[in-house]
Amino acid sequence: MAKKGVKTISGPTAPRIGQPAIYTVTEWHPGTPDALKANVKWELFKKRSSGLYTTTSITKNGPIATFTFGEISANHDYKVEGYLFNPELSGPSTVNVRPLQGPPSITTITMLDYKGDKFISTPQYGQTITISIETVNMIGEDLTVSLWERDTMSDDGHDANENTKLWETVTTVENTTGNVKVQKQLTLDMAVNADKGVFEGSTHEYYVVVKSNRFNLHNYSEQQLEVSDNTSGFSINSAIQEALQVIGFGNDPTPENGNSPSTVGEEGEIEENSPCPRCKKVTKEELALIFGDATDDTLTKVAEAFNEGVDHFHIDTCEKKAHFFAQAREETGSSLTIKTPESLNYSARRLKNSDRTSGSGWVKGNLATGEGGYYSNGTLKTGPFSYFKNNPNDADLYGRKDLNTYNDKGMQAANEIAIANRAYANRYENGDIASGDGSKYRGKGIVQLTWKENYRNVNERLVRKGFDFDIVTNPDKLLNFKEGVLSAMAYFYWKDLHLKVGQTRATVDSITAVVNLNTDSYNDRWAHFQTALTAFRVNECTKDEVVIGEFNLYKTDYIKKTYSKTKSSSSNTYKFEVYNDGVLEQTFTATKNEHNLLKFPDSGLNWGRYGTRDSNISDGDSWVNEEAFSALLGFFYSVNKEVTTTTLYYNDISSDDGVTDLGHSTHKTGKDVDIRYPGCTNAAGQQLWTYARDVLGSESKLDEVMTDIFALAVAWDFTNNYNYKAFTNTKNAAYSVHQNHFHIGFN
């Protein structure tokens, strides 16, 4: 039978990245029915490391196909084939394709909500927006991103003389896709500046400008984001200058009484699932299954360090351990290397632009010209740092130059300290090149902690848990096993990664995005997680066994200052047991709603409610995150035991819908609590700290009590705290809006 179908196609063999490439049928086999010619299937195949072409699963249908190759396709080989029946991967029905870098371009700028989704309602001050930027051929480049408020009658264009710039930052295109995301809270100082324009209505109109100075490019968002200018529920005053906080403000009406959902002195024991014997501790044998090339000594020391921190940082289930060590496996390699910092052994060629790390056709280094050796064939890898692309002479000075073979350093070894000091200068609290901060705070520890800002935040968590290493002053301590492991655990804890639940690809990717957003190792980390699931026998874990029809259980011991979830269930019923040094004292019962929040008791041992100004929003404002519920019980009971027995009146945790903003972004997630100063009542209206001062007898007495209260707050993991004046264990900011209450925020 004569062959029928597509005989020949045509289209570009070297399409430009980011630009559409069109492929068409130019010849059919004789006798092909005209009725079939509109049914051409186009398929894109990629050449793999084995040399074989396999499908990318990208297909098109119709007589003409358009493919646009993205950043990730650079320096890879593809085939485009058009066919009616089955692909042949050879002959004139295919076109061999190798995409080339095209001109740099900032293609799309979009403003989204804090989750990266489209806005479904008008955003307000206090909320966080995500600026999503798509670029082409700009990997490694620095972008200046600025947020502007439009003061002109026109709804488009960018006029720097007429419109108001409210905020600016610099970011680097590090993702292989060429996409960048930047987040920014809409603060009240922005509202103040936006109101200075002439043409202001009921909303402020925001747009984004993105610039690349090296390429002399700029683009602005066609999207104009309208932000409600209603700030009547907020205080705008001098506190903005010191903290730029968005704080709820207003008079408090008469309090609403409610019944406590508690059962005092409940008798009998609750039957629990048998605790998993493997959940908390790790063994060197388990770690050896993940880190196959690590020495016995390394495995032993890492296991010891992890086991010391497990109760402090709550990485205390088989699944949580799998997530943690999957990330560590990618960051430290199969040898679990901790003793050396992040490798910056880059060639001068790669720092300046790109280089091949493997390949064929070695070109020997030229001692006369100073050019290092290189492979003439192979896959190119681009340099990660825009600094050296902008300063190629420094790349020649400090980059590695090989002579006879790759990485022989025959002409010049990489000066990794100099590279770090330049690549990481002047960002995230790092100083300039001369400060040496780039090298001091380069990637260290088993999650490669980078930047002084991150070292400082992790150090704060370590100190609160009793590990006073001072890794800010002594960053090389992270090269020790104990400090390197515990700092990584503190990082997980700080970033709430220990709260991530699930074994899906989406869960693993969400953790990877926090640890190293722009990495190209998402697939590798997913593979490491599969290995870790086996190593820790997660499928056999009984810690979180689901018991249909029963309840979830948290245990809080206010003497030992511990809290943990000891039983999980598919039920929305939660029981919170409060213990006095191991003796059950009280049990609270609550129901989780569809927004994953639970209603905290309106009254208890030493607490009550003040104010109901938000009671008409959804179902009140006393809804709390489940872990924060357990910790908040511990806080109140500890205060009653150790500081004061006077009743503390709280307000403003979260509305039940998990959406309504009551003053802080975290007041939507059930983690922040406003409490009147000890000695104040629940009477309507405001009661300033001076009321508490007068009740207690002096300001010094109030300070003494508040010092103890904030110390206990931190012990229960409430670390985002505010007071009417500077205080230990607070943020030391936004004093003027905390004259009538103090604030504790769960980590």
C-alpha positions in Angstrom: 0.0 0.0 0.0 1.3 3.4 -1.0 2.4 5.6 2.0 0.0 8.4 2.8 0.3 11.4 5.2 2.9 14.1 5.7 6.0 13.9 3.5 7.8 17.1 4.2 7.6 20.0 6.7 9.5 23.2 7.0 10.3 25.7 9.7 13.3 27.4 11.5 16.1 25.1 12.7 17.5 27.8 15.0 14.5 29.7 16.5 15.1 32.5 18.8 14.1 31.9 22.4 10.9 33.7 23.4 9.9 34.3 19.8 7.2 32.2 17.9 8.5 29.6 15.5 6.1 28.5 12.8 6.2 25.0 11.1 4.1 24.0 8.1 3.5 21.0 5.8 5.2 21.7 2.4 4.5 18.3 0.8 2.1 15.4 1.2 2.5 11.8 0.1 0.5 11.2 -3.1 -3.1 10.0 -2.5 -3.5 11.6 1.0 -7.2 12.4 1.3 -7.8 16.2 1.6 -10.2 15.6 4.4 -7.3 14.4 6.6 -5.0 17.3 5.9 -6.5 19.5 8.6 -5.7 16.8 11.2 -1.9 17.0 11.3 -0.5 16.3 14.8 2.7 18.2 15.6 4.9 16.8 18.4 8.1 18.2 20.0 10.8 15.7 20.9 14.0 16.4 23.0 17.4 14.8 22.8 18.2 13.2 26.1 21.6 12.4 27.7 21.4 8.9 26.2 21.4 10.4 22.7 17.8 9.3 22.1 14.9 11.6 21.3 11.8 11.2 23.4 8.6 13.2 23.6 8.2 16.3 25.6 4.4 15.7 25.6 4.1 19.1 23.9 1.7 18.7 20.9 -0.2 20.9 18.5 -3.0 20.1 16.0 -3.8 21.6 12.6 -2.1 22.4 9.3 0.3 24.9 10.9 2.0 24.7 14.3 3.6 27.5 16.4 6.1 26.6 19.1 7.7 29.3 21.4 10.9 28.0 23.0 11.5 29.1 26.6 14.7 29.9 28.5 15.1 26.3 29.6 15.5 25.1 26.0 18.8 27.0 25.4 21.6 24.8 24.2 19.4 21.7 23.9 18.5 19.7 20.7 14.9 19.0 19.6 13.0 17.6 16.7 9.6 18.9 15.5 7.6 16.4 13.6 4.3 16.6 11.7 2.3 13.4 11.1 -1.2 12.0 10.6 -0.7 8.5 12.0 2.5 7.7 13.9 5.8 9.7 14.4 8.9 8.4 12.7 11.5 10.7 14.2 13.5 10.8 11.0 13.2 11.9 7.4 11.7 15.1 5.8 8.7 15.0 8.1 11.0 16.2 10.9 13.0 19.4 11.5 16.1 19.3 13.8 15.9 22.3 16.1 18.4 24.0 18.4 17.0 27.2 20.0 19.3 30.2 20.2 19.4 33.2 22.6 17.5 36.1 21.2 17.3 39.7 22.3 16.7 40.3 26.0 13.1 41.3 26.8 10.9 42.1 29.8 7.7 40.5 28.4 5.0 40.5 31.1 4.4 42.2 34.5 1.5 41.2 36.6 0.2 42.1 40.1 -1.3 39.2 42.0 -2.3 38.5 45.6 0.1 37.2 48.2 -0.6 33.6 47.1 0.2 34.4 43.5 -3.5 34.3 42.4 -5.6 36.9 40.7 -7.3 39.4 43.0 -11.0 38.5 43.5 -11.7 41.8 45.4 -10.2 45.2 45.7 -6.9 45.0 47.8 -6.5 47.1 50.9 -3.6 48.6 52.8 -2.1 46.0 55.0 -2.3 43.2 52.4 0.7 41.9 50.5 0.9 41.8 46.7 3.0 39.6 44.5 4.7 41.2 41.4 5.2 38.5 38.8 7.8 39.4 36.0 8.4 37.3 32.9 11.6 37.8 31.0 13.3 36.3 28.0 17.1 35.9 27.6 17.9 37.7 30.8 18.9 34.9 33.3 21.5 36.3 35.7 20.5 39.9 35.1 19.6 42.4 37.8 16.2 44.1 37.6 15.1 47.2 39.3 11.4 46.9 40.3 9.5 49.9 41.4 5.8 50.4 42.4 4.2 53.7 41.3 0.9 55.5 42.0 -0.7 57.2 39.1 -1.4 60.9 39.7 -2.4 61.7 36.1 -5.8 61.5 34.3 -4.4 59.0 31.9 -4.8 55.3 32.7 -1.7 54.1 30.9 1.9 55.0 30.2 4.7 55.9 32.6 5.5 59.5 33.5 8.2 59.7 36.2 7.7 63.4 36.5 3.9 63.3 37.1 3.4 60.0 39.0 4.6 59.0 42.5 7.2 56.3 43.1 6.3 54.5 46.4 8.8 51.7 46.6 11.8 50.2 44.8 13.9 47.1 45.1 16.5 45.1 43.1 16.1 41.5 42.2 18.0 39.0 40.0 16.6 36.7 37.3 18.0 33.5 38.7 15.3 31.0 37.7 15.9 28.9 34.6 12.4 29.9 33.4 13.3 33.6 33.4 10.5 34.3 35.7 10.8 36.4 38.9 8.4 37.0 41.8 8.7 39.8 44.3 6.4 40.4 47.2 5.6 43.8 48.9 3.2 44.7 51.6 1.0 47.8 50.9 1.9 49.9 53.9 0.2 53.0 55.3 3.2 55.2 54.5 2.4 54.3 50.8 -1.2 55.4 51.4 0.0 58.7 52.8 2.3 59.4 49.8 -0.4 58.2 47.3 -2.8 60.8 48.7 -0.6 63.6 47.7 -1.8 63.5 44.1 -4.3 65.8 42.5 -6.5 63.2 40.8 -7.4 61.0 43.7 -10.7 59.2 44.0 -11.9 56.3 46.1 -9.0 54.2 45.1 -5.3 54.6 44.5 -4.1 53.3 41.1 -0.8 51.3 41.2 1.4 50.1 38.4 4.9 48.6 38.2 8.0 49.6 36.3 10.8 47.1 35.7 14.2 48.2 34.4 17.4 46.5 33.3 20.3 49.1 33.3 22.7 46.8 31.5 20.5 46.4 28.5 18.9 49.8 28.8 15.5 48.1 28.9 12.4 49.0 30.8 8.7 48.0 30.7 5.7 48.9 32.8 2.6 46.9 33.7 -0.4 47.3 31.4 -2.4 46.2 34.4 -3.3 49.0 36.8 -4.1 47.7 40.3 -6.8 49.7 42.1 -6.2 49.7 45.9 -8.9 51.0 48.3 -7.9 54.3 49.8 -10.2 53.7 52.8 -7.8 53.8 55.8 -10.5 54.8 58.4 -9.9 51.6 60.3 -6.2 52.4 60.7 -4.1 54.8 62.6 -1.8 57.0 60.5 0.7 58.8 62.6 4.3 59.1 63.6 4.5 55.4 64.3 4.6 54.9 60.5 8.0 56.6 60.4 9.5 54.1 62.9 7.8 50.9 61.9 5.5 51.3 58.8 3.1 49.0 60.6 -0.6 48.5 59.7 -2.4 48.2 63.0 -6.1 48.0 63.8 -7.5 51.0 65.7 -10.8 52.1 67.1 -13.1 52.3 70.1 -14.2 49.0 71.6 -18.0 48.6 72.3 -19.5 46.7 75.2 -18.0 43.2 75.4 -20.0 40.2 74.4 -20.3 37.3 76.9 -19.9 33.8 75.7 -19.7 30.3 77.0 -16.4 28.5 77.3 -16.3 25.2 75.4 -14.3 23.6 78.2 -14.7 20.6 80.5 -13.0 21.0 83.9 -11.5 18.0 85.6 -12.6 15.5 82.9 -12.1 12.0 84.4 -10.8 8.9 82.7 -8.0 8.4 80.3 -8.2 9.0 76.5 -7.2 6.0 74.4 -4.5 7.1 72.1 -2.8 5.6 69.1 0.4 3.9 70.0 3.2 6.4 69.4 5.5 5.7 66.5 8.9 4.5 67.9 10.7 6.1 65.0 9.1 9.5 64.8 11.4 11.8 66.8 14.8 10.3 66.7 16.9 9.5 63.6 19.6 6.8 63.5 22.8 6.8 61.5 21.5 3.7 59.7 18.5 5.6 58.4 20.7 8.5 57.3 23.0 6.1 55.5 20.1 5.2 53.2 19.9 8.8 52.1 23.5 9.9 52.2 25.2 6.9 50.7 28.7 8.3 50.6 28.8 9.9 54.1 31.3 8.5 56.6 30.2 6.7 59.8 31.5 9.6 61.9 29.5 12.1 59.9 26.3 10.2 60.1 26.7 9.7 63.9 27.3 13.4 64.6 24.4 14.6 62.3 22.0 12.1 64.0 23.1 13.3 67.5 22.7 17.0 66.6 19.2 16.4 65.0 18.0 14.4 68.0 19.1 17.2 70.3 16.9 19.7 68.4 13.9 17.6 67.5 11.7 18.7 70.4 12.7 22.3 70.1 12.0 22.7 66.4 9.1 20.2 66.1 10.5 18.2 63.1 9.1 15.3 65.0 7.3 12.9 62.7 8.6 10.4 60.1 7.2 12.5 57.3 8.6 15.8 58.6 12.1 14.2 58.8 11.7 13.0 55.2 11.0 16.5 54.1 13.9 17.9 56.1 16.6 15.5 55.0 15.4 15.5 51.4 16.4 19.2 51.2 19.6 18.5 53.1 20.5 15.8 50.6 20.4 18.2 47.7 22.2 21.0 49.6 25.1 18.8 51.0 25.3 16.0 48.5 25.6 12.2 49.1 28.6 12.8 51.4 26.6 15.1 53.7 29.3 17.7 53.4 29.1 20.3 56.2 32.8 21.1 56.9 33.1 23.4 53.9 30.9 26.3 52.8 29.1 26.7 49.5 31.5 26.0 46.6 32.1 29.0 44.3 34.7 27.3 42.2 33.6 28.9 39.0 35.7 29.4 35.9 36.4 32.9 34.7 34.6 32.1 31.5 31.4 31.0 33.3 31.5 34.1 35.6 31.6 36.3 32.6 29.0 34.5 30.6 28.9 30.7 30.3 31.1 27.6 30.2 30.9 23.9 29.7 31.5 21.8 32.8 31.8 18.6 30.7 32.1 17.8 27.1 34.7 17.1 24.4 37.3 18.8 22.3 39.5 20.3 25.1 41.1 23.6 24.1 44.3 24.1 26.2 44.7 27.2 28.2 46.8 30.0 26.7 49.5 31.2 29.1 50.4 34.1 26.8 46.9 35.6 26.6 45.7 34.5 30.0 42.7 32.7 28.7 41.8 29.5 30.5 41.2 26.2 28.8 37.7 25.0 27.9 35.6 22.3 26.1 34.7 23.2 22.6 31.7 20.9 22.7 29.2 20.2 25.4 26.3 21.8 27.3 26.8 25.4 28.3 26.0 26.5 31.8 25.4 30.2 32.4 27.1 32.1 35.3 24.9 32.7 38.3 26.0 36.2 39.3 25.2 39.4 37.4 28.1 41.2 39.2 30.7 39.4 37.1 28.8 39.8 33.9 28.9 43.5 34.5 32.5 43.4 35.7 34.3 40.9 33.4 37.7 42.1 34.5 37.0 40.9 38.0 35.9 37.6 36.6 39.3 37.3 35.0 41.0 38.3 38.2 39.2 35.8 40.5 37.7 33.0 38.4 39.4 29.7 37.9 41.5 29.2 34.8 42.4 25.6 33.7 45.3 24.5 31.6 45.4 20.9 30.4 42.2 19.5 31.8 38.9 20.7 33.3 39.3 21.9 36.9 43.1 21.4 37.0 43.5 25.0 38.0 46.7 24.9 36.0 46.7 28.7 35.4 44.7 30.0 38.3 42.6 28.7 41.1 39.2 30.4 41.8 39.4 33.0 44.6 36.2 31.9 46.2 36.3 34.5 49.0 36.7 37.3 46.5 33.9 35.9 44.3 31.5 35.6 47.3 32.3 39.2 48.5 31.4 40.6 45.2 28.4 38.3 44.3 26.7 38.8 47.6 27.4 42.4 48.4 24.9 45.1 49.4 21.8 42.9 49.8 19.9 41.3 52.6 21.9 43.1 55.3 25.2 42.2 53.7 27.7 45.1 53.6 29.8 46.2 50.6 32.6 44.3 49.1 35.2 45.5 51.6 33.0 44.3 54.5 33.7 40.7 53.6 30.1 39.8 54.4 29.6 38.0 51.1 32.1 35.3 52.1 31.2 35.3 55.8 27.5 34.7 55.1 27.7 32.5 52.0 25.9 29.1 52.0 26.8 27.1 55.2 25.2 24.3 57.2 23.0 21.5 55.8 20.6 23.8 54.1 23.3 26.2 52.9 22.1 29.2 54.9 23.0 32.4 53.0 22.8 36.2 53.7 23.3 38.0 57.0 19.6 38.7 57.3 18.9 35.0 57.4 21.8 34.3 59.8 20.3 36.9 62.2 16.8 35.5 62.0 17.9 31.9 62.5 20.2 33.0 65.4 17.2 34.5 67.1 15.3 31.2 67.0 18.4 29.3 68.2 18.8 31.6 71.2 15.1 31.3 72.1 15.5 27.6 72.2 18.6 27.7 74.4 21.3 27.4 71.8 23.4 30.5 72.1 25.9 29.9 69.3 25.8 33.5 68.0 26.2 32.5 64.3 26.0 36.2 63.3 29.2 37.0 65.0 30.7 33.6 64.3 29.1 32.4 61.0 31.8 29.7 60.5 30.2 27.8 63.4 27.8 26.5 60.8 30.7 24.4 59.5 30.4 22.3 62.7 28.0 19.4 62.8 26.0 20.5 65.7 25.6 24.1 64.7 25.2 23.2 61.0 22.3 20.9 61.7 20.5 22.9 64.5 20.7 26.1 62.4 19.0 24.2 59.5 16.3 23.0 61.9 15.8 26.5 63.2 15.5 27.7 59.6 12.7 25.1 58.9 11.0 26.2 62.1 11.3 30.0 61.3 9.9 29.4 57.8 7.0 27.2 59.1 8.3 24.3 57.0 7.7 21.9 59.9 4.0 22.6 59.4 3.9 21.4 55.8 1.9 18.3 55.6 1.6 15.8 52.8 3.7 13.6 50.5 2.6 15.2 47.2 4.9 16.8 44.6 3.2 20.1 45.3 4.2 19.9 49.0 7.8 19.1 48.3 8.0 21.9 45.7 6.5 24.4 48.1 9.3 23.6 50.6 12.0 23.7 47.9 10.7 27.1 46.9 11.4 28.4 50.4 14.8 26.8 50.7 16.1 27.7 47.2 13.4 29.3 45.0 15.4 29.6 41.8 17.2 26.3 41.9 17.0 23.9 38.9 16.9 20.9 41.3 13.1 20.6 41.9 13.1 17.1 40.3 16.1 16.0 42.3 14.6 17.1 45.6 11.5 15.2 44.8 13.6 12.1 44.1 15.5 12.6 47.4 12.1 12.8 49.2 11.1 9.4 47.7 14.4 8.0 49.1 13.7 9.6 52.5 10.2 8.2 52.6 11.7 4.7 52.4 14.6 5.4 54.8 12.2 6.6 57.5 9.5 4.0 56.7 6.9 6.7 56.5 4.2 4.3 55.2 4.5 2.4 58.5 4.3 5.5 60.7 1.5 5.4 63.3 2.1 8.9 64.6 -0.5 10.5 62.4 -2.7 7.4 61.7 -6.2 8.6 60.7 -8.9 7.3 63.0 -12.3 7.9 61.4 -15.0 9.3 63.7 -12.7 10.1 66.7 -10.8 13.3 67.3 -7.5 15.2 67.1 -5.6 15.7 70.3 -3.0 18.3 71.5 -1.2 18.1 74.8 0.1 21.2 76.6 2.1 21.1 79.8 2.4 24.6 81.3 5.1 23.5 83.8 7.3 21.7 81.2 6.4 24.4 78.6 5.8 21.8 75.9 2.9 21.3 73.4 2.5 18.8 70.7 -0.1 17.0 68.6 -0.3 13.5 69.9 -3.3 12.2 67.9 -4.6 12.9 64.4 -8.0 12.1 62.9 -10.1 12.8 59.8 -12.6 14.4 62.2 -12.9 18.2 62.6 -13.1 17.7 66.4 -10.1 18.8 68.4 -9.3 18.2 72.1 -6.7 20.3 73.8 -5.5 18.8 77.1 -3.7 21.1 79.6 -1.3 19.4 82.0 0.4 20.5 85.3 3.7 18.7 85.2 2.2 15.6 83.7 -1.1 15.7 85.6 -4.2 16.4 83.4 -5.9 19.5 84.7 -8.3 20.6 82.0 -9.6 19.7 78.6 -11.0 22.1 75.9 -13.0 20.9 72.9 -13.3 22.9 69.6 -14.3 22.3 66.0 -12.2 23.2 63.0 -14.1 25.1 60.3 -13.6 25.0 56.6 -10.9 27.7 56.9 -8.8 25.5 59.2 -9.5 27.7 62.2 -10.9 26.9 65.6 -12.8 29.2 68.0 -10.7 30.0 71.1 -12.6 30.1 74.4 -14.0 33.5 75.3 -13.1 32.9 78.9 -10.9 30.6 81.0 -8.7 30.3 84.0 -7.3 33.8 83.7 -8.5 35.3 80.5 -11.6 36.9 79.0 -12.7 39.0 76.0 -12.7 42.8 75.5 -14.6 44.5 72.7 -16.8 43.1 70.0 -16.2 45.6 67.3 -15.5 42.8 64.9 -18.2 40.4 66.1 -20.4 41.3 63.1 -17.7 40.1 60.7 -18.4 36.5 59.8 -18.6 34.7 63.2 -16.5 36.9 65.5 -12.8 37.4 65.7 -11.6 34.8 68.2 -10.6 32.1 65.6 -7.2 30.6 65.9 -4.7 28.2 64.2 -4.7 24.8 65.8 -1.0 24.8 66.9 -1.4 28.4 68.1 -4.5 27.3 70.1 -2.4 24.8 72.1 0.5 27.3 72.6 -1.9 30.1 73.7 -3.4 27.8 76.4 0.1 27.2 77.6 0.8 30.9 77.6 -2.2 31.9 79.7 -1.7 29.1 82.2 2.0 29.9 82.6 1.2 33.6 83.2 -1.3 32.6 85.8 1.2 30.3 87.5 4.4 32.4 87.2 3.5 36.1 86.8 0.0 37.3 87.7 -3.4 35.8 88.5 -5.2 38.9 87.2 -7.5 38.3 84.3 -6.1 39.2 80.9 -8.6 40.4 78.2 -7.9 39.5 74.6 -9.3 40.5 71.2 -8.6 40.3 67.5 -7.2 36.9 66.6 -8.9 36.1 63.3 -12.3 36.2 61.8 -13.7 32.8 61.0 -13.6 33.2 57.3 -9.8 33.3 57.1 -10.1 36.2 54.7 -11.2 39.4 56.5 -8.2 41.5 57.5 -8.5 42.8 61.0 -5.3 44.8 61.1 -2.4 42.5 60.4 -1.9 39.9 57.6 -1.5 37.3 60.3 -4.7 38.3 61.9 -6.2 36.3 59.0 -4.4 33.1 59.8 -5.2 32.8 63.5 -1.7 33.5 64.9 -1.8 37.0 66.4 -3.5 38.1 69.6 -4.2 41.6 71.0 -4.3 41.6 74.9 -5.0 44.5 77.2 -2.3 45.4 79.7 -2.6 43.5 83.1 -4.9 45.3 85.5 -7.1 46.7 82.7 -10.8 45.6 82.6 -13.1 44.6 79.8 -15.0 47.8 79.9 -16.1 49.5 76.7 -13.8 52.1 75.2 -10.0 52.3 75.3 -7.9 51.6 78.4 -4.3 52.8 77.9 -1.3 51.2 79.6 -1.4 54.1 82.1 -4.6 52.5 83.5 -2.6 49.3 84.2 0.2 51.4 85.7 -2.2 53.0 88.1 -3.7 49.7 89.1 -0.3 48.1 89.7 1.1 51.2 91.5 3.9 52.3 89.2 5.3 52.1 85.7 8.3 50.1 87.0 6.0 47.5 88.4 4.1 47.3 85.0 7.5 46.9 83.3 8.4 44.1 85.6 5.2 42.3 84.9 5.4 42.8 81.1 9.0 41.6 81.0 7.9 38.3 82.5 4.9 38.1 80.2 7.0 38.6 77.1 9.6 36.0 78.3 6.8 33.5 78.6 5.3 34.5 75.3 8.6 33.6 73.6 8.8 30.3 75.5 5.5 29.4 73.9 6.8 30.4 70.4 5.0 33.8 70.3 7.9 35.8 68.9 6.3 38.7 66.9 5.5 40.8 69.8 4.7 44.6 70.3 4.5 46.8 73.4 3.8 50.5 74.2 7.6 51.1 74.5 10.9 49.4 73.9 11.1 46.0 75.6 13.1 42.8 75.5 11.4 40.1 73.4 9.4 42.6 71.3 9.9 44.1 67.9 10.6 47.5 69.4 8.4 49.3 66.9 4.9 50.7 66.4 4.7 52.0 70.0 2.0 54.6 69.4 -0.6 52.0 68.2 0.0 49.7 71.1 -0.8 52.2 73.9 -4.0 50.4 74.7 -3.0 46.7 74.2 0.1 44.6 73.8 0.4 42.1 70.9 1.8 38.5 70.8 2.3 36.8 67.4 2.8 33.0 67.0 5.9 32.1 65.0 
